[in-house]
Amino acid sequence: MRAARTVARAVSRVVLNLAALVVLALALAMLVPGAMGYERYVITGASMSGTFEKGTLAIESAVPVADLVVGDVITYLPPPDSGLTELVTHRILSVEASETGPVLRTQGDANADPDPWTFQLPGPTQARLDHAVPHLGWAFIALSDPQVRQLVIGVPAGLIALRCAVEVVQVLRRPRSRTGTPRERAESPQGSGAPGRRVAALA
């Protein structure tokens, strides 16, 4: 019976440690890029397949618009007349100078034709891709669902808290040692014996 309990405790500790590592890894993936000045985007379409597959996490930094060159991969919101309302991550195909600033055209690496629009960026800086991590974006896609987020983060956190509470209860319920201090043993007739009584009488 003790062996079974020992095995169960060992298994529970391994599970809790793994859960803690998962939560820590997700927290680091969510917080570290922002703390280092990076922006993160998830590739959710197939227009960049062959270079960046769906589910890739794109880590980008803001650079001056004037520094953008042909070949850079950027994440931007297409112009209103494009009919698109979501960000796209495409490669710059051309950059043309104008009185109001650079005019850009982009194309997805997997697309046969360039994007059917040209555009100017509204701000002085633009997010440009620096690093890409395959597959990690799936975790962020899943975490966008509140129920999945609660399951992946909330449940392990709850299990860790429950384990800590169980350990605290076990410590509180553990029987205390009946051995007293040397003074208590000297003053106790039952614990010190006859020599102890003679010392007490002489004192």
Order of alpha helices (4+ residues) and beta strands (2+ residues): alpha-beta-beta-beta-beta-beta-beta-alpha-alpha-alpha-alpha-alpha-alpha
